[in-house]
Amino acid sequence: MPDDLLEKLRQMLLDMQHSGRLSYIEPGIYDNARAYIEKRKADYYALKNPLESRMGSLLIEEIGSVTETVQEIFSVRTRQILDLAFQQMEGQYFDKDEARKMLPEERVMYERIISAIEECREVLVHGETTPLGDGAAAVGRNDGADEIPEPRETPAAPAPRPIQSPYALVHIRSDVEPFMGMDGRTYDLKMGDIVTLPENNADVLCEHDIALNIRLNK
């Protein structure tokens, strides 16, 4: 993992924001970022007194910066994919070369969005009252990678997902009983952990002096 990962991620984000179009990114960029964060966490935990050392502060800042930048990259790309889905459904100009720049997981999301829009239109506009079937059964195939996913004739509504909320990076100051976060995940936290929590959950822990919110300057 190169030492300039954070700078690489920031430049990637700037390019995305500047172009306004979906761009190519390395397939393993998210995996690399997660591995980098885990390595930095290990470095942090290896320090004798991480909260009292300059190195500990630098590592916390780096972990938070990489985490926030990756989340912003995901948010920007998701908005761009939503725009592409809407363009296709409305019959507007659709750049197939741009769509080919989706990661496999993004293609899955794209087709599910198309399916959900189509089903909703059938129900509201055309008065359909029955589900239209499974529209994502063949999603994620590696064959035909250069083909743009088309709306299925029998799409199904995607499974409900937990409500998402903004996240905060916190340092856990005492053990916490396992709890369900606002994002639907179960958290089992121990004293000394550095974790990213839904902001609402982080606020509650901080109010009870169980966690310390790590404020970062971008």
C-alpha positions, 0 to 999 in steps of 0.5 A: 500500500503506497504512503500517498493513498490519502492524496490519491483518494483526494485527487480522485474525489476532486476529479470526480467533482470537477468532471461531474461524470462517472469516471474509471476507478481501480476495482480494488480501491475500496479494498485497499482503503479498508486494508490501509485503515486497518493497518493504521489502526494496528499502528495506533493500538501498538502505541504505548499511550496513543491518546497522549502521543503526537503519533497517536493524534496523527494516526487518528487524523489519517484514519478519519481522513481516509474514511471520510474521503472514501465515503465521499467518493462513494456518495459522489459516484452513487449520485452519478449512477442515480443520474444515469439510471434516471436518464435511461428511464426517461429516454434521455441521452445515455452515455454507454461509455460512462456506464461501463466505468461502473464497478461490478457492485455498482452495476448491481445497484444500477440495475436494482434502481432501474427495476425499482423505478420501473415497478413503481411506474407500473404500479402508479402510472399503469395501475399494476397491483402485482409484483413484476418479478425478479429483476436482479436475478442475473445481476453481477455476472462477469460475462458481457461486462461491456454491455449496459444493464437494461431494465428487466421485463419482470423487475422486483422491488429491492429488499428494504434497507436500514435507514442510513445516517451520517457517521462520526469517528469516535474513540471508545473510553469504556466497554459497551454492551452490544447494540443495534446502530441506526445503520442496522449493524450490531456493534460490540465495542471495547475500551480503546476501540476506534470506530465509525458509528452512525452520528446519532449513536455516537452522540449518545455515547459521547453524552454519557462520556463513553466515547470521544468524538474525534473532530477532524479538519479536512 
